[in-house]
Amino acid sequence: MRAISGRFAGLPAIAALALACKGDNPFRPHPPVFDAAATSAAPLVLHVVAPQATDAAIDRFLDPHYVWLDTTARTNHELFLFLPGTGMTPAVYQLVQREAARLGYHVVGLMYPNSPGLAKVCPGDPDPAACYENSRLEVIDGIDRSPWVNVNPANSIDNRFTKLLWYLASQYPDEGWERFLAHDKPKWSQIAVSGHSQGGGHAAMVAKIRLVARVVMFSAVTDSLGGASVSWVATHVTPSDRYYGLDHDLDEQFRPIQASWDSLGMTIFGPAIAPETGAPPYGFTHTLVTKYLPLRGPGRAAHGASATDANTPLNADGTPVFLDAWRYLLTARSAGMSDETSAASAARRDP
């Protein structure tokens, strides 16, 4: 499949939209769409699954996967795959995962080999750009490419995710997990990939090599060369109009994250909006940058504010301040979506 240049990937869609506006055109693209419908408050189904229960060959990074489903929500027939940041576990990001389930996603918070932090080791490599790319690819598929990570095929993201889907389809046949498998492999076209920090970078790498339904990056991609983006983010199979991101402007890695968003082609859809001072659909931008204060919680509070339970700010009633922002990132559909894609999406929805 032909790769798409990030910086210019959205331009054909914008040009097509402009042409479609001239006179009656039955093939005009859909305008941007955001459905602000209320979510349910029913109890969620939660499965906490040990990685080794799905495959005995998985023998490292054994914190449990978190799997969520809202059986009362109208399904969107897509799966939300969330990848934690360096040294973190799926349990650290329950608020985001739960909200995705309430929006109609089948949700998987996947545990995977997420140490060391690439932002610490790759700058010292003789070829930092290759270090970032090769290390991420090894974490995803387990093929030995990098001296900085040690991931075999059994412990890779690909194997862990595939075996978890097999397990869920077998153990919970009435929950619909089998719909996300095709020929015993993940059906990436119906999977939204997401993650925080290192995990958000892996989500972007998955979308570089595979066509996915959506990419949602929380405080990512952090890979950089002196604050500039690295080369691997500039081309990708997944179109730029499917990428969305959220970060805090006090994040110490904000500069490379912003550069990566530019290279991915996300900034052509409008300027960054502060979600706490705006409202969905935020002008249909693909980049949200918060300035919210005070920062909350331990550690790198600004870097974690976008998604971690301990750092994301809360309202007086305990709900996340960024709840509407999360809903937007997870559901907005860009003007660049083709008629064919829209029709296929609509056909998958419940009547």
C-alpha positions in Angstrom: 0.0 0.0 0.0 1.3 3.4 -0.9 2.6 5.5 2.0 1.3 9.0 2.4 3.5 12.0 3.2 2.3 13.4 6.6 2.8 17.1 5.8 0.8 17.0 2.6 -1.4 14.0 3.1 -4.5 16.1 3.9 -4.1 18.5 1.0 -5.9 16.3 -1.7 -8.9 16.0 0.7 -9.0 19.8 1.2 -8.7 20.4 -2.5 -11.5 17.9 -3.2 -13.7 19.7 -0.7 -13.1 23.0 -2.3 -13.9 21.6 -5.7 -17.0 19.9 -4.4 -18.3 23.3 -3.1 -18.5 24.6 -6.7 -22.0 23.7 -7.9 -23.9 20.4 -7.3 -21.5 17.5 -6.9 -23.0 14.1 -5.9 -19.6 12.9 -4.9 -18.7 15.8 -2.5 -16.9 14.7 0.7 -18.8 14.7 3.9 -18.3 17.8 6.1 -16.6 17.4 9.4 -18.8 15.6 11.9 -18.9 15.4 15.7 -21.6 13.6 17.6 -22.0 15.0 21.1 -24.6 12.5 22.2 -24.6 11.7 25.9 -23.0 8.5 27.0 -24.5 5.8 29.2 -23.9 5.6 33.0 -24.5 1.8 33.2 -21.9 -0.4 34.9 -19.1 -1.5 32.5 -17.9 -5.0 31.8 -14.3 -5.3 32.9 -12.0 -8.2 32.2 -8.6 -8.1 33.8 -6.5 -10.6 31.9 -2.9 -11.8 32.7 -0.9 -11.8 29.5 0.5 -15.3 30.1 -3.1 -16.6 30.3 -3.4 -15.9 26.6 0.0 -17.4 25.6 2.4 -19.3 27.9 5.3 -18.0 25.8 4.7 -14.4 27.1 7.1 -14.2 30.0 8.0 -10.6 30.6 6.0 -7.4 31.5 3.2 -9.4 33.0 0.9 -6.7 34.5 -2.6 -7.4 33.4 -4.4 -6.2 30.3 -7.6 -4.2 31.0 -10.5 -5.0 28.7 -13.7 -2.9 28.8 -17.2 -3.1 27.2 -20.4 -1.1 27.7 -23.1 -3.6 26.8 -25.8 -0.8 26.9 -24.0 1.6 24.5 -24.6 1.6 20.8 -21.6 -0.1 19.3 -19.5 1.8 16.8 -18.1 -1.6 15.5 -14.5 -0.4 16.3 -11.9 -1.4 18.9 -9.9 1.1 20.9 -6.4 -0.2 21.6 -4.6 1.8 24.3 -0.8 1.5 24.9 0.6 2.8 28.2 3.7 5.0 28.4 7.2 4.1 29.6 7.0 2.0 32.8 3.3 2.4 33.1 0.5 -0.2 33.0 -3.1 -0.2 31.7 -4.4 0.2 35.2 -2.9 3.8 35.2 -5.2 4.9 32.4 -8.7 3.6 33.4 -10.5 6.9 33.0 -9.7 7.2 29.3 -10.4 3.5 28.6 -13.7 3.7 30.4 -14.8 6.7 28.4 -13.9 4.9 25.1 -16.1 2.0 26.2 -19.0 4.3 26.9 -18.7 5.8 23.4 -19.3 2.3 21.9 -15.8 1.0 21.5 -14.6 -2.5 22.5 -11.6 -1.4 24.5 -8.2 -3.1 25.2 -5.6 -1.5 27.5 -2.6 -3.7 26.5 0.4 -4.4 28.6 3.6 -4.7 26.5 7.4 -4.3 26.9 7.6 -0.5 27.6 11.0 -0.1 29.1 13.5 1.5 28.6 12.3 4.9 27.6 13.4 5.6 24.1 13.8 9.3 24.8 16.5 8.4 27.2 18.5 5.8 25.2 18.1 6.9 21.5 19.7 10.4 21.8 23.0 8.6 22.7 22.9 6.2 19.8 25.2 6.9 16.8 22.1 7.1 14.6 19.2 8.4 16.9 16.6 8.5 14.1 17.2 4.9 13.2 17.2 4.0 16.9 13.7 5.4 17.4 12.3 3.7 14.3 14.0 0.3 14.8 13.3 0.1 18.5 9.6 0.9 17.9 9.3 -1.7 15.1 10.9 -4.4 17.4 8.5 -3.7 20.2 5.6 -4.0 17.7 6.6 -7.2 15.9 9.5 -8.7 17.9 12.0 -8.9 15.1 15.5 -8.1 16.4 16.5 -4.7 15.0 17.8 -2.7 18.0 20.4 -3.2 20.7 18.4 -0.9 23.1 15.3 -3.1 23.4 15.0 -6.9 23.8 11.6 -8.0 22.5 11.0 -11.4 21.0 8.0 -12.3 18.8 6.0 -13.8 21.7 6.3 -10.7 23.8 5.6 -8.2 21.0 2.6 -6.0 20.8 1.4 -7.9 17.7 1.4 -11.3 19.5 0.1 -10.0 22.8 -2.8 -8.2 21.1 -3.6 -11.1 18.7 -3.5 -13.7 21.5 -5.7 -11.5 23.7 -8.3 -11.2 21.0 -8.3 -15.0 20.5 -8.7 -15.4 24.3 -11.6 -12.9 24.5 -13.4 -14.4 21.5 -13.1 -17.9 23.1 -13.9 -16.9 26.7 -16.7 -14.4 26.0 -18.2 -15.4 22.6 -21.3 -13.2 23.1 -19.3 -10.0 23.4 -18.3 -9.7 19.7 -14.5 -9.8 20.0 -14.2 -12.1 17.0 -15.3 -9.3 14.7 -11.9 -7.7 15.1 -10.1 -10.7 13.7 -9.6 -11.6 10.1 -7.7 -14.8 9.2 -6.7 -15.0 12.9 -5.0 -11.5 12.7 -6.2 -8.2 14.0 -8.5 -6.4 11.6 -6.6 -3.1 11.7 -9.1 -1.2 9.5 -11.6 -1.4 12.4 -9.1 -0.6 15.2 -8.4 2.8 16.6 -4.8 2.9 18.0 -3.9 5.1 20.9 -1.5 5.6 23.7 0.3 7.9 26.0 4.0 9.0 25.6 6.0 6.0 24.4 2.7 4.2 23.8 1.4 7.0 21.7 4.5 6.8 19.6 3.9 3.1 19.1 0.4 3.9 18.1 1.7 6.2 15.4 4.2 3.6 14.3 1.4 1.0 13.9 -0.5 3.6 11.8 2.6 4.2 9.7 2.8 0.6 8.6 -0.9 -0.3 8.6 -4.2 1.3 7.7 -6.1 1.9 11.0 -9.4 3.5 11.8 -8.1 6.3 13.9 -4.9 7.4 15.8 -5.2 9.2 19.2 -2.0 10.3 20.7 -1.7 11.6 24.3 1.5 13.5 24.8 3.1 11.9 21.8 5.1 11.4 19.6 8.2 12.4 21.7 10.9 11.1 19.3 13.2 14.0 18.3 16.5 15.2 17.0 17.3 18.4 18.9 13.6 19.3 19.2 12.9 18.5 15.5 10.8 15.5 14.4 12.4 12.3 13.2 12.1 11.1 9.7 9.9 8.0 10.3 6.8 10.1 11.2 6.8 11.9 7.8 5.3 9.0 5.8 2.5 6.7 6.8 -0.1 4.4 5.3 -2.9 5.8 7.5 -4.1 9.2 6.2 -3.3 12.4 8.2 -7.0 13.2 8.7 -7.3 10.2 11.1 -4.7 11.5 13.5 -5.6 13.4 16.7 -3.5 14.6 19.7 -3.7 16.2 23.1 -0.8 17.6 25.2 -0.1 20.2 27.9 2.0 23.3 26.8 4.1 22.9 30.0 5.1 19.3 29.0 8.9 19.3 28.8 8.6 17.3 25.6 6.0 19.6 24.0 8.4 21.0 21.4 9.2 17.6 19.8 5.6 16.5 20.1 4.4 19.6 18.3 7.0 19.0 15.6 5.8 15.4 15.2 2.2 16.6 14.8 3.3 18.9 12.1 5.2 16.2 10.3 2.2 13.8 10.6 0.1 16.4 8.7 -2.2 17.1 11.7 -1.7 20.9 11.8 -3.2 21.6 8.4 -6.6 21.0 9.9 -6.5 24.1 12.0 -4.6 25.7 14.9 -4.3 24.0 18.3 -7.2 24.7 20.6 -7.1 24.7 24.5 -10.0 22.4 25.4 -10.6 24.1 28.7 -11.5 27.4 27.0 -13.2 26.0 23.9 -16.0 23.5 23.3 -16.4 20.6 20.9 -16.0 20.5 18.0 -13.1 22.9 18.5 -13.2 24.1 15.0 -12.5 20.5 13.9 -8.8 20.9 14.7 -6.8 17.7 15.1 -4.5 19.1 17.9 -5.6 20.1 21.4 -3.1 21.9 23.7 -4.2 22.6 27.2 -2.8 25.3 29.5 -4.9 24.1 32.4 -3.5 24.9 35.9 -2.9 23.8 38.6 -1.1 20.7 37.6 -2.2 17.6 39.6 -0.5 14.5 41.0 3.0 13.1 41.2 5.9 12.8 38.8 5.9 14.6 35.4 2.5 16.1 36.0 2.3 18.1 32.7 3.3 15.2 30.6 0.8 12.9 32.3 -2.1 15.5 32.4 -3.5 14.4 29.0 -4.4 10.9 30.1 -3.0 9.4 33.3 -5.5 8.9 36.1 -3.2 10.5 38.7 -2.4 13.6 36.7 -5.4 14.5 34.6 -7.3 17.4 36.2 -10.7 16.7 37.7 -13.8 18.8 38.2 -15.4 19.3 41.6 -17.7 16.3 40.9 -14.7 14.0 40.1 -15.2 13.9 36.4 -12.2 14.6 34.2 -11.8 18.2 33.0 -10.8 16.8 29.5 -13.8 14.5 29.2 -15.3 16.4 26.3 -11.9 16.6 24.7 -11.4 12.9 24.9 -14.9 12.3 23.4 -14.0 14.6 20.5 -10.6 12.9 19.9 -12.3 9.5 19.9 -15.3 10.3 17.7 -14.8 13.3 15.4 -14.8 12.5 11.7 -12.8 14.8 9.4 -13.9 16.4 6.2 -11.2 14.4 4.5 -13.0 11.1 5.0 -14.0 9.8 1.6 -17.6 8.9 0.7 -16.6 5.3 0.3 -15.1 5.2 3.9 -18.2 7.0 5.3 -20.5 4.6 3.6 -18.6 1.6 4.9 -18.6 3.0 8.4 -22.3 3.7 8.2 -23.0 0.2 6.9 -21.3 -1.3 9.9 -23.4 0.6 12.4 -26.5 -0.8 14.1 -29.8 0.1 12.5 
